[in-house]
Amino acid sequence: MHFSQLVAALQQGEAGLLRHGLGSDPRLSSAASLEKAKADQMSFLEKGNALEQALEASQAGALLLPDQDELVQRAEARGTAWAVFKDPRLAFAEALELLHPRPRPLAGVHPSAVIGERVSLGAGVSIGARVCISDGSRIGNHSVIHPGVVIYDDVEVGDHCELHANAVLHPGSRLGSRCVVHSNAVVGSEGFGFVPTANGWRKMPQTGQVVLEDGVEVGCGSTIDRPSVGETRIGAGTKIDNLVQIGHGVETGRGCALASQVGIAGGARLGNGVILAGQVGVANRAVIGDRAIASSKSGIHGEVAAGEVVSGYPAIPNRLWLRCSAAFGKLPEMAKQLRELRKDLDALIKSERSPQ
C-alpha cells in the first residue's frame, strides 16, 4: 500500500488528520518502531515523546506525527513522507489495521464440531474444528468460534463476537455484540462460594450468570465467575488483560481497563472508566468510583473516590504514597537518629534528677 493510499483511508478514521506531505510516496510493507523502521515501513511519534531525538537516526519511509512544526520540518529535510494527526497513536492503530488486515474464517460449520439440540446459529457464523456447543445456546450473526471452544447450555453470544481457541463459556453466560474472548479464558465458571460447617466446607450452589455487555474483551487465561444468585456484569467497552480473576457478583461500569494479574474479589463495584494496573487486588465489596486509577500492586480494601489515583498497600492517595516511598530508604538512618536522640534525652533527664 502506498502512503498516499494509507493517508486517504486514515482521513476517514477518528485520529483527526490535519495535513500531510507525501514526499516520494513510498510503498509500505508494514509498520515498526521508530528505531527499527526501514524505508518501506511506517512509524509514529507522539507529542513530547522522548523518541523525538531518535527521528534523525530513523530510516522510516513515512511518519505519523503530532501537530509540531519542528517535527514536520525535520521530516521534510530528510525527504520523509509525513502526516500530522490530532492523535498519532490512534492513527497508528488505525494504520496497523489497514496494513495488516486480519483474515476472517469462512462462514460454515466444521465437520468435527459438535452442535447440540435447539442451538441457534446466526447468519455468516464460522464454527471451527472440535467446537462443542451445548443444547439451547445461541450464536449471533457473523460471530467467529475458533477451534476447541466449549460453549455450555443456554449461552447467548451476540453479533460479531469472536471466541478464540479453547475459550470456555459456562451455562447461562450472556455476551453482547462485538465481544472478544481470547484463548483459554473462562467466562461463567463457578464462584468461590462455600459455607463453613462442623463437618467442613459446604458448597454454595452458583446459580447466577455472567453478563458481558457490548464490546467487552477478555484476555488469555482470565476468568470471570458467576455468583450463587444474580449476576456478574462487565460494563460495555471494558478491556480485560491476560490472567485476570474477577470474582462472583462483581459489577464494573463502562470502559474500564484491567491489566494483567488483577484480582477482584466477590461483590466489588467499579464505576465507569476505572483503570487497575498490573497485580492490583480489590477486596470483597470494595467500591471504586468513576475514572479512579490504581497503580501496580495496590491493595484496595474500602472505598476509592471518583477520579482518585491510589497506590500502595493498603491503597492511599498516590501523592501521599510517593512521599512515603521517598522516606522508605531513609528509615534506617532515621531510626538510628531516633535512638541517639532517645539516648541523649535519657542522659539529660538523668542529669537533671541527680543531686547537685
Buried (B, 14 or more C-beta within 10 A) or exposed (E): BBBBEBBEBBEEBEBBBEEBBBBEBBBBBEBBEBEEBEBBBBBBBBBEBEBBEBBEEBBBBBBBBBBBEEBBEBBEEBEBBBBBBBBBBBBBBBBEEBBEEEEEBEEEBBEEBEBBEEBEBBEBBBBBEBBBBBEBBBBBBBBBBBBBBBBBBBBBBBBBBBBBBBBBBBBBBBBBBBBBBBBBBBBBBBBEBEEEEEEEEEEBEBEBBBBBBBBBBBBBBBBBBBBBEBBBBBBBBBBBBBBBBBBBBBBBBBBBBBBBBBBBBBBBBBBBBBBBBBBBBBBEBBBBBBBBBBBBBBBBBEEBEEEBBBBBEEBBBBEEBEEEEEEEEEEEEEEEEEEEEEEEEEEEEEEEEEEE
